[in-house]
């Protein structure tokens, strides 16, 4: 009876929240309070189990890719597509898609989970598969140093019953193979030697670091090569990518933008192949991959006044560096919007680890957000010209759009700044609604 009451109350709160324009996780909170066993019951009977995707960078886009790859193979997939990656966000998503008895019409669940909240989730629901992407300095005020984050991911690996897919090139992630329980398979995705310098790990940006379970060895790169990866990204040039899949070389033309998203594609392929096993139709996987578009705000391209406007999420030094490398500034007007709300992380000192030299020639037209002045100071020290500094996001966006109406535009933004900008842009153009 309790689970029926939790389901009904959660669904009711969800409808009320939608009418008031938000609160995607609130229905989950209500249902959890009434019935703490709601989630294990909703996910426990899925024929192919539960997939958890976690890591510092790339969770949302990679989850979107995996969902579409599995759907392309005929599977019914449940996912938390709102981007609410806490446990109660998963509960809220389950409420939205379950019947009154709390049952999901799905073969498998593919869930993006925040590193810390994933630890709580796996205590409730043991994943059959997990994909662990990377560990970077991110939200230092919340997690502390990255060894803490690696420790969270270790607990996910320890709880996984079927197969764990790891990033061969990230020494902290690769080290988690030692945490995988007996009987659980370990697989890897990785990079060719030529591409490895394009994707610096956190250790590449610091002189020394420790891995959970031991120091990063001097020969970490050599050790990575010795681990055989099921999927290797071998080429990345614009939208063209090359992969080695199970030892077979193949090329693909993607709709994804940004070199980091292309590397995420290798991770998604490795996970999909692991889930599907010998039933995988590799040609169909590649066709589905070619049709995947970026997740909202992760290289998402909108059209405003007949010109493209790209939204590029940035939240740590490695991600911002890769974003700047992925999107050459020539021919574009640039805006940077930096907030320091809880979801962004309050500590913005990481901005000083990003090299902004590539913006020196074109400059940055608008710098906005709560930490606009900090961002402008950082650009000053890299001799990057700034047109206007304004903490008011709406005013900055309006000026930015009105300036040079015939020129494409790009905005680098932190998470809450991106959400605010998307709401404003929704008044001007078609923006995917995340409900």
Secondary structure, 3 states (H helix, E strand, C coil): CHHHHHHHHHHHHHHHHHHCCCCCCHHHHHHHHHCCCHHHHHHCCCCCCEEEEECCCCHHHHHHHHHHHHHCCCCCEEECCCCCCCHHHHHHHHHHHECCCCCECCCEEEEECCHHHHHHHHHHCCCCEEEECCCCCCCHHHHCCHHHHHHHHHHHHHHCCCEEEEECCCHHHHHHHHHCCCCCEEEEEEECCCCHHHCCCHHHHCCCCEECCEECCCCHHHHHHHCCCCEEEEEEECCEEEEEECCEEEEEECCCCCHHHHHHHHHHHHHHHHHHHHHCCHHHHHHHHHHCCCCCCEEEEEEECCEEEEEEECCCHHHHHHHHHHCCCCCEEEEEECCCCCCCCCCCHHHHHCCCHHHCCCCEEEEECCCHHHHHHHHHHCCCCEEEEECCHHHHHHHHHHCCCCCEEEEEECHHHHHHHHHHHCCCCCCCCCC
